[in-house]
Amino acid sequence: MANNKLNAYSSRDSSSYFEYKFIEDASNRPLFFKRIGKSDVLGVGTDNRMIYLFGSDGLVQDGFPIEGFSKFYYGPINYGDNANYLICMKKDFKVYAYKF
């Protein structure tokens, strides 16, 4: 992350996977999450309390961005239902859980 731009590179040959330019300030570090039955994702929380989730193709995932603080969790919470959840807090200081 530099200058509100997210760049993802291959660890094998340093080739670029994708680049995404945020309209709003995004100074938080990207977070990596494992998903049940799908490829891993990359999450970024912006300074304006929006959460973005990117797939391996660099596209913003369906249902995102979502309002929430930059400290969030994405992944399974109940290993029996094979679902992924976004757990975050909003500016009303309530905890929200979204099922994906």
C-alpha positions as CSV (number, residue, x, y, z in Angstrom):
1,M,0.0,0.0,0.0
2,A,1.4,3.3,-1.1
3,N,-0.4,6.5,-2.1
4,N,-3.8,4.9,-1.7
5,K,-2.8,2.2,-4.2
6,L,-2.8,-1.6,-3.6
7,N,-0.3,-3.6,-5.6
8,A,-0.2,-7.4,-5.5
9,Y,2.8,-9.2,-6.8
10,S,3.8,-12.9,-7.4
11,S,6.3,-14.2,-4.9
12,R,7.8,-16.4,-7.6
13,D,8.9,-13.8,-10.1
14,S,7.7,-10.4,-8.8
15,S,5.3,-10.0,-11.7
16,S,2.2,-7.9,-11.0
17,Y,-1.1,-9.7,-10.2
18,F,-3.2,-6.6,-9.9
19,E,-3.3,-3.0,-8.9
20,Y,-6.2,-1.1,-7.3
21,K,-6.4,2.7,-6.7
22,F,-8.6,3.7,-3.8
23,I,-10.6,6.9,-4.2
24,E,-10.5,7.5,-0.4
25,D,-7.5,7.4,1.9
26,A,-6.3,3.8,2.7
27,S,-3.4,3.8,5.0
28,N,-4.1,0.4,6.7
29,R,-2.2,-2.7,5.9
30,P,-3.9,-5.3,3.8
31,L,-5.1,-8.4,5.6
32,F,-5.0,-12.0,4.2
33,F,-7.9,-14.4,4.9
34,K,-8.5,-18.0,4.1
35,R,-12.0,-19.0,2.8
36,I,-13.8,-22.3,3.1
37,G,-14.0,-23.9,-0.3
38,K,-12.6,-20.9,-2.3
39,S,-9.3,-19.1,-2.9
40,D,-7.8,-16.8,-0.4
41,V,-8.8,-13.1,-0.3
42,L,-7.2,-9.8,0.6
43,G,-9.0,-7.3,2.7
44,V,-8.4,-3.6,3.2
45,G,-10.1,-1.2,5.5
46,T,-10.0,2.5,4.4
47,D,-9.6,5.5,6.7
48,N,-13.2,6.4,5.9
49,R,-14.5,3.1,7.4
50,M,-15.1,1.1,4.3
51,I,-14.0,-2.5,4.0
52,Y,-12.9,-3.9,0.6
53,L,-12.3,-7.6,-0.2
54,F,-10.3,-8.6,-3.2
55,G,-10.2,-12.0,-4.9
56,S,-7.1,-13.5,-6.6
57,D,-8.2,-11.8,-9.8
58,G,-8.0,-8.4,-8.2
59,L,-11.7,-7.6,-8.4
60,V,-13.7,-6.3,-5.5
61,Q,-15.8,-9.2,-4.3
62,D,-19.6,-9.1,-4.6
63,G,-21.2,-7.3,-1.7
64,F,-18.2,-5.0,-1.1
65,P,-17.3,-2.4,0.0
66,I,-19.1,-2.6,3.3
67,E,-19.1,0.1,6.0
68,G,-17.0,-0.9,9.0
69,F,-13.9,-0.1,11.0
70,S,-10.5,-1.2,9.5
71,K,-10.0,-3.9,12.1
72,F,-12.2,-6.8,10.9
73,Y,-12.3,-10.6,10.4
74,Y,-13.4,-12.5,7.3
75,G,-13.7,-16.3,7.3
76,P,-15.4,-19.2,9.0
77,I,-16.9,-18.9,12.5
78,N,-18.7,-22.2,12.5
79,Y,-16.8,-24.9,10.7
80,G,-20.0,-27.0,10.2
81,D,-21.9,-24.7,7.8
82,N,-19.2,-24.1,5.2
83,A,-19.9,-20.3,5.1
84,N,-17.6,-17.3,5.4
85,Y,-18.5,-14.3,7.6
86,L,-17.4,-10.7,7.8
87,I,-17.3,-9.5,11.4
88,C,-16.8,-5.8,12.0
89,M,-17.8,-2.9,14.0
90,K,-19.4,0.3,12.7
91,K,-19.4,3.8,14.1
92,D,-22.4,3.0,16.3
93,F,-19.9,0.7,18.2
94,K,-22.1,-2.4,17.5
95,V,-20.6,-5.6,16.2
96,Y,-22.0,-6.8,12.9
97,A,-21.7,-10.3,11.3
98,Y,-22.4,-10.7,7.6
99,K,-22.7,-14.2,6.0
100,F,-21.3,-14.8,2.6
